[in-house]
Amino acid sequence: MIVGVRLPCFRLGDAPRAARAWRCVLDALAPLPAPIDAGRPGMAFVTIPRGDRPDRWFTRVRDRLAPVGVPVRCGAGASRFVAAVATHRAVDAVCPLGREAAFVADAPLELLCIGDDVALRLRLLGVRTLGDLAALPPMYLRRFRGEAPLLDELAYGL
């Protein structure tokens, strides 16, 4: 299971300042007894031991980041992508194993890291959520050539 840690207030307007702030966050998380993956600025991932409870790790993360003084959103899932989607829920969310497609179905298309042209083409097809993307007939998805396999996997939370 992977715990996603998102700092919603993190802004990249001043790149050097943002880099220093992000380094402070990563330094605060470093003592956790689990691997930390930095992800993009404002988003980190903690791979927790098998069988451990994500809510326990949410508390550990918040305890580590309390001195930094930034608000934190936590979520957990089987993959980094699902954990990232979970951090966008109203409360700490945990996606049960095997329920990834249903869990990400209502997530907005904006959570995908796709180019503007791909996003526009999907919007023109009526795609607003990952569930909409999953419901696209294969013939429509094939129009996206190289991106099609990735879009298909993300739509199902894989």
Summary of the structure (lengths in Angstrom):
residues: 158
radius of gyration: 16.7
end to end distance: 13.2
largest distance: 51.6
contacts: 460
relative contact order: 0.14
helix: 49%
strand: 13%
